[in-house]
Amino acid sequence: MKMLLIVFRENLEEEIHALLQIHHVQAFTELHKVGGTGETGAAFHSFSWPGLNGMIFTALPDDEADRVVEGFKTFRDQQHHELHVARIPLRVFVLPCALVV
């Protein structure tokens, strides 16, 4: 089992939810109004650093997690080509996961 940690700029929320639906991800936990800084810049909902991030956690069997990750890679590549920007404010991390309770 793998835990996907998906971090994205909140303006991508609809697209992220659509990707989860397309890949039949029905169970996840979502956090809103998450601040942070990284390769695509800072997002702290302030005058200096406008914007916020969202974060989604989902635990999936290995094969399903791999399929979802590929879907996010395809989305990222499409956004890159359509918007002509170097970095899309989207990151997906994969962590080992074990259900213990």
LINDATA-V546069 format. One record per backbone hydrogen bond with DSSP energy under -1.0 kcal/mol. NH is the residue of the N-H (numbers start at 1). CO is the residue of the C=O. If there is no record, write none. Layout:
NH/CO
NH/CO
This chain:
2/60
3/95
4/58
5/93
6/56
7/91
8/54
9/89
10/52
12/9
13/10
16/12
17/13
18/14
19/15
20/16
21/17
22/18
23/19
24/21
25/20
29/57
31/55
34/53
36/43
41/38
43/36
44/49
45/51
46/49
53/34
54/8
55/31
56/6
57/29
58/4
60/2
65/61
66/62
67/63
68/64
69/65
70/66
71/67
72/68
73/69
74/70
75/71
76/72
77/73
78/74
79/75
80/76
81/77
82/78
83/79
84/80
90/88
91/7
93/5
95/3
97/1
